[in-house]
Amino acid sequence: MINFLIGATILFIAINLFYFFSNKTYKKSTFSSALFLKLFFVLLGVLVGFTFLYYLLSMKETIIVQSLSSRKPIEPTLLNLFYFSGETLLSVGYGDILPIGPARFFAIIESMIGILLPTAYFMKAIDLSNQSKHK
């Protein structure tokens, strides 16, 4: 039953995304799939890059813990570090994993990139929209 519900939920999300991208109002907008894909792959590259940076840092010392009070180390697997990197880059910050030591500095840098890249994307999209309106 759970597998059916998961499949139905994924189908629901896919239908909504299809509707959004095929909607006529959307087609009149100046959405740039090239800019979107560029942003997606740049964010993915940054995410993977920081994952490996955290992995290399974790070879020297503990860099992520469960909480500051317990400081219980989290196993530095690539999956855990990818999750931490994604949660940091996308500014989700669930609070279940916390950086310590040198990882705190890199987490701040990654978070800044995660905020500034989409901002630059939207500024570029608005600029393209304004340029197309003036033609």
C-alpha positions, 0 to 999 in steps of 0.5 A: 500500500505504501509503495502505491501511495509513494507512486501516486504522490510522485505521479501527482508531482509530475502532473503538476510540473507538466501542467506548469510547463505546458500552461499557456500563461507560462508559455507567454512568460520569458522563462529560459530553460537554458538559464534554469538548466544552467542554475540546476547544474551549477547548484548540483556541481557546487553541492557535489563539490562541497560534499567532497570538501566536507569528506576531505575535511572529515579525514582529519577530524570530526566535522559534523555532529548531532547537536552541540550539547552532545557533540555525538559525531555523525558518520562521514559517509558520502550520503550523510555529507551530501545530505548536509551539503544539500541542506546547507546549500538550499538553506533548509537547515533542519538542525539534525546535523551541525558543522563544527571546526573548519566545516563551519566556515565552509558551511557559511560560504556554501550557504552564501552561494546557495542564496546568491546564485538563485538571486543572480538567476532571477535578476538575469531572468528579469533582465531578459524579460525587460529586454524582450519587452523593449524589442 
